[in-house]
């Protein structure tokens, strides 16, 4: 039996944070110096961000809505799909140079990063749908459904992945993220 949250009891942590609660949604206070990244541009490998997820094989959709108290460079919140430390996708919002960026990092041995700047936000909706060897990431701002396509990426088919929500604080002391909805459907 795993962690009970969002009407499921099979959640599990990858890099459990020191402070979190699943009493009303999910509230995570990130540990400092946490991140997911592999090699590209920066030359380092980080695999310390927080993910609360469930293992899934086959096709699925994960969607969530969240808000956060972003404070430091690269503070990030969103969703994660993780096969292992070399194959994963994270998508959500990052604070970059004091501006909000809807972002996706796709990692297949090396990380790549794409961003879309947004002027303001209160809440964000993000979703990822895995169909065969493809993941489609969509987002919506404030209370909009995640309908704007952000990324279409390769993802290894028919292998188990930890699918869930993530948060990390690469440079700052940590911050609080609140997920008020997480929904996972399987095909």
N, C-alpha and C positions, 0 to 999 in steps of 0.2 A: 504494500500500500504506500502510495506517495503522498504528496502534499495536496490538500484540498483547497481549490480555488476555482472560481468561474464554473461551478456546477460539475467539476471533475475531481477525482481524487488520485490521479496518476501523474501529477506534475513532479518534476525533479529539478534540482539545481545543478548547473555547471558554474562553479565559482560562487558559492552562496555568499551574499553580502552579510556584513556584521549586523545590519539593521534592516528588517523588512517586516511587513505585515500583510496578511491576506484576509483581514477582517471585513473590509468593505472595498471590494476590488482588490488591487494589489498596490502597495506602496513600498518603494525601494529607495533606500538611501545608499548611494554608491560608495564603495570604498575608494580611497584615493589611488591614483596610479593604476587604473584599470583600463584595459583597451583590448581590441581585436585588430590585428594588422600583421601582414607578412611581407617583409623585405622591401617591396617596391619603394623607391624614392628615399625613404628614411633609413633603410638598411637594417632595421630591427624586426624582431618577431615578438608580438605580444598576444597572449592567449589568456588574459586575466579578467576580461569583462564578465558581467553577470548575465546568465540566461536562465530563465525559468521556463522549461519546456517539457514536451512529451515526445517519446520516440515514435516516429511514423514511417511506414514504407508505402510506396505507391503515391497516388494523386491526392492532393488535399488543398484546402484554402485556409489560411490563417488571416484574421483581421482583428484589429485592436484600435481603440481610441485612448489617447493619453495626453497628459499635460505634465510639465516639469518646471522646476526652478533652476533653469540653466544659469550658470555663474562663471564658468571658466572656459578657456579655449578648448574646443573639441568635446565638451560635454555632449553626450549622445544618448538617445532613447529611441526604441523602436522594436522591430521584430528580428528574429534570427532563425536561420535554417542551417544546421550544422551537421555535416557528415563526420568530419574529424577536424583536427587542427589545420589541415591543408586544403580543405574543401568546405566552404561556407559562404553564406550571404547574410549581410545585415542591412537593414533599411529603416530609415526613420528621419529624425531631425538632429542636426548637430549645430552647435554654436561655433562659428568660424569667423575670426576677426570681428567679433561683436555683432555678427549678423546671423540670422537663422538660415540654414540650408537644409532642404529636404534632400536626403542623400542615400546612396546605395553603394556598398562595397561588395564586390564579388571576388572571391578568392579561390583560385585553382593553382595552388603552390605559390602564386604571387597575387597580392591584392591590387585591385584597381578601384578607383573611387570616382563617382559622378555625383554632381550636385545641381540643384535648382534653387536659386535664392528666393526667399519669400519675405515680404515687407514686415509682416507681423503675424502672430499666431497666438491663439489661446489654447485650443485643443487641436490635435492632429489625428486623422484616421489613416491607417496604413494597412495594406493587405498584400499577401503574396499567394499566388496560385501555382502549384506544381502540377504540370500535365506532361507526363512522359519525361523527356529530358530538358524541359523548359520551365523556368519560373518567370512569371509576370508579376511585377511589383506595381502597385497603384497607390495613390494617395489622395486625400481630401483635407482641406483646411477648415478650421473651426468646427462646425457641426456637419460639414459636407461628407457624404459617403466617399470612399476611396475609388474614384472613377477615372482620375487622370493618370495615364500610364507614365511611369517613371523609368522602368527598365524591363527589358526582356533579356534573359540570360540563360546560358547552359547550366544545368545542375544534374549531377549523375542520377540516372533513372534507376528505379527499383532497388535502391539501397536505403537502409534506415537512416533517418536524420532526426536530430533533436530539434523540434519545432516549437518556438515560443517567443517570449518577449525578452528584450535585453536592455541594459543600461550600462554606461561606463563613463569614467571621469579620467581621461588620460593625463591631464596636466594639473587639474585642480584638486581641492581638498575633499571633493565629493559633493553631491547634491541630491535632491529628492525628486523622484519621478512617480507619478500616479497613473495607473492603468484602470480605467473604469469599465472597460469591456474587453474581453478576449474571447474570440469564437474560433473554433477549429471544426471544419467539416471535412469528411473524407468521401472519396468517390466510391 
